[in-house]
Amino acid sequence: MSISGNLPDPYASQGGSANLADILERVLDKGIVIAGDIRINLLDIELLTIKLRLVVASVDKAKEMGIDWWERDPELSKGARETELAAENERLRRRVAELEPAAATSAPQRSEESA
């Protein structure tokens, strides 16, 4: 006597079960936060604390939550890299402009006789 014909198929995409794509779509649409802390104590003295926070969400959902660090990270965004380079270039130009007059006044004057 076999009852396996009456059991639902756990991998079927119809009915009440969900496949991986459906689960992933729901997680990315709503977002999920996983948080945890690891603490190591010795004789009631806290030696180490590690706080873990993981957010899994779509880019749109992350932006809704105010998370957009990848847009300002020069390693990940061309626009951020260009902005950072332009700011550095401006700082260097100001520094050169400050140093040129000082270098001109402190440089020894060469006379044509000693040359």
N, C-alpha and C positions, 0 to 999 in steps of 0.2 A: 504494500500500500504506500503510495507516494503522494505527498502533499505539496511537492515543489511547484506544481502547476498552478496552485492557488496563491503562492507568495508573490508579492510585488517585486519587480526588478529594481534594485536600488540604483541602477545606472540609467534608467529610462528617463527621458526628458519630458515625459508627459505625466499628468496627474499631479500628485502632491510633492514629488521629489524635484530637486533643482540640480541642474548640472553645474559644472565649474564656471562656465561663462556667465550663467545667471547670478551665481554667488559673487563673482568678481565684479559684475556690473552693479550689483547692489552695494557692495563695499565701497567702490569708487564713487558711486553717486552720493552716498550718505557720509562716507568717511568713517574711519575707525581709529581709536586711540588705544594704544597698549602702553601701560605704565607699570613700572616696578622699581623697587629699591633693593639694593643689596648692601647689607651692613655687616662688617666684621668687627666684633668686640672681643677684647681679652680682659678678663677681670673687671667688667663694667667700664672699660676704657675703649672708646670708639677709635679703632685704628684706620678704618677705611669705609667710606660710603660711596656707592655708585648709584646714581639715579638714571634710570633708563626711561626714555619717552620715545615712542614710535607712532607716527601719524601716517596712515595709509589713506590716500584720497586722490581724486582726480585733480588735475591742475586747476580746473574751474572751481571746484569745491575748496581747494587750498586757498585760492585767491579770495573767495568769499570769506574765509576764516582769517584773512589778513596775513597769510603765509606766502611770501613771494621772494624769498632770499635768493633764488636762482637767477632772478632778473638783475640783481646788483652784484652777483659774484663774477669777477672778471675771468675766472677759469671756465665759467659756464655760459656767459653771455657776451656776445661780440659788442653790443652797445655799452655794457658796463666796462669792458676792457678799453674801448675807445674813450669813454669818459674819464677813466682812471689815467690813461696815457695823456690826455689833454690837460688834466689837472697837474700831473707831474711835470709836463712840459712848461706850463705856466709858472710853476714854482721854480724851476731851473732858470727860466728867463729872468725872473725877478732877482734871483740870487746872482746871476751873472751881471745884471745891471747894477747891483749893489757893489760887487767886487771890482768891476772895471775901473771906476774912478780911484779907488784905493790902490790898485795895482799901478795905475798911471803915475800917481804921485810918489809912490815908494820905489819905483824902478830907477836905477842909477842912470843918470844922463850921460850918454856917450858923446864924447867930443871927437871931432874928426882927427884931432892930433894923436889921440891914443889908439885910433883904429888902424 
